[in-house]
Amino acid sequence: MVYRRILVPVDGSGGSQWALNIATAIAQIHDAELILVRAIERTELQTTVPDSRETQYLMEKVTRINRMEAERHMQELQAKLPAGLKVTTEITVTNRAPHAINEIADARDVSLIILSAHSDKHASGWHYGPVPEFLLAHTKRPILVFQHDSGLAASKFRSIYLPDHHAHAS
């Protein structure tokens, strides 16, 4: 299979950096475009806070700050990528990051999605985290998910290809 466009959700975590490194290597081998996506969750206040102009302004300001930080981070990532690599960045503000990433993958007709799992041991029901699990269940695109357990002396990564959750390579 030849990959033409590879989408990598990036969030500033070590896991997303690792996924980006793998995606970069694959993109170079296939002369593929690398699409970096940052989905910023819209800031929401508790329902007990009155909805006023001041609270709306505050939420919009926090969102603007988050977007500016995401833009800075994207520029930083691009500067570290190999020269000659085709790179596109997209920042989206959304209430549903997993859905937004999937929609971008469809709109850009990506050949492969590569991302890192963020398993939250405190949130029951999420083995890989909300974004990877949503994409594994709903995307029509090939997907490669890496899971890193920082508690191990040697990093352990597992990859999953499409919805077959039983096809693990350790």
N, C-alpha and C positions, 0 to 999 in steps of 0.2 A: 504494500500500500504506500502511496505517495501522499504526504501531507502538504497542503498548500497554505492553510491558515491554522495557526495553533493559538487557542485562547488560554490565557493564564489569569485567573483572578488573583490580585495582589492586595495584601492588607498590611504590609509592613512586618509581618511575623517572620520568624526564622523558617517556619514551614513553607510559607509562600515563596520565600527567597530560594529555598531548596528546589521547589517545584519549578521556579523560573529558570534556575540553572539547568535542570534537565530539559525543560522546554527549549531553551536556547541551543543546547547541543542538538536536539532533534531538528529544530528549525534550520540550523546550519547544514546538517546532513541532507535535508530535503529542499534546501533553498526556499523555505517557507516564510511567510509573513508571521510575525509574532504579534499577537494582539493582547495587550495588557489592559485588564479591566479592574477598576476600583468601584465597587458599589457602596456608596455612603448611605447609611440608614438615616432617614429623616429624624430629627430630634423631636421627641414627644415628651410632654409633661404629664404628670399624674392627672387623672380626671378630676381630682378635687381642686386643682388650681383653676381659678377663674380665667376664662378665655377673654383676654383683653388685648388692646393694641400693644401694650408693654410686653406681655408674654409672647405674642406673635413676633414682635421685633426681636426679642431675646432668642427665640427658637430659630428665626431666620439668620441671626448673627452667628449662632453656634454652627449652623449648617454652612454658612459662608466660610467660617474659619476652618471647618473640617475639609471643605472643598479646596481651599487654598493649600492646606497641608497635603492633601492628596496630590494636587498638581506639583508641589515641590518634590514629593516622594517619587512621582512618575518621572520627573526630569532627572532626578538622581539615579533612578534605575536605568533610564535610557543612556545616561552618560557612562555607565559601567558596562553596557552591552558591547559586543564586538562591532567594530566598524564594518559597514556594508550590510549588516543585518537589517532586513525590512521590519520596522517596528511601528505599530500604531497603538495609541493609547486612547482609552475611553474612560471617563469618569461620569458616573450617573448617581443622582440623588433619588432615593427610592424608599418606599415603605416595606418593600419585599425584595431584599437582595438576591436570594436564590432565583426568583422569577426573572428579575432584571438580567442576571447573568445568562440565564437560559435564552431569553429573548434576544440578547445581543449575539449569542452563539448562532441562533437561527438567522438573524438578520445579516450577519457577516458570513454565513454559510461556512462555518469553521469545520476543519477536517478532524480536529482533536481538541479536547479540553484537558488541561493538565492542572491539577490543584493538590493542595495539601489538606489532609483531614485535620480537624480541630476537635478532637473528642473531648468533651467536657464531662469529667467524672462526676460532677455535681448535678448535671442535668440528666435525669433518667430518660432513656429512650433514644439518646443520640450517641451512637457508637462512633460515627465519623464526623459529626457536627451537622448543623442544619443545611449548609450550602452543599457539601458533597452528597448528603443523603437525598436532598431534593433532586439534584442533578442525576444521581444514579437511578432514581425512580421515574424521572420525567423527561430527560433529554433524549433526543433521537441521535445524538452525536456520540462518537467514541469518546470515552473518558478514562483518564488515568489518574487515580487517587493515591497519594502517598500518605502513609500514616507514620508519624515519628513518635516514639516513646522516649522522652528525654530522661526517664529514670533508668534506662539501660546504659551500661558502659559502652556498648557498641550500638549505634543507632539501628533500629529495626524499621524497615519500610515494607509495606505491603501494597501491591498494586491491584486494582480492580478494573476490569475492562467491561464496560456496559453493565447491564443489570444482573449478571450472573454473580451473585454474592459469594458463591462457593468456589470460584476460580481464583484462589489466592496464591501468590508466589511469595514466599518468605525468604 
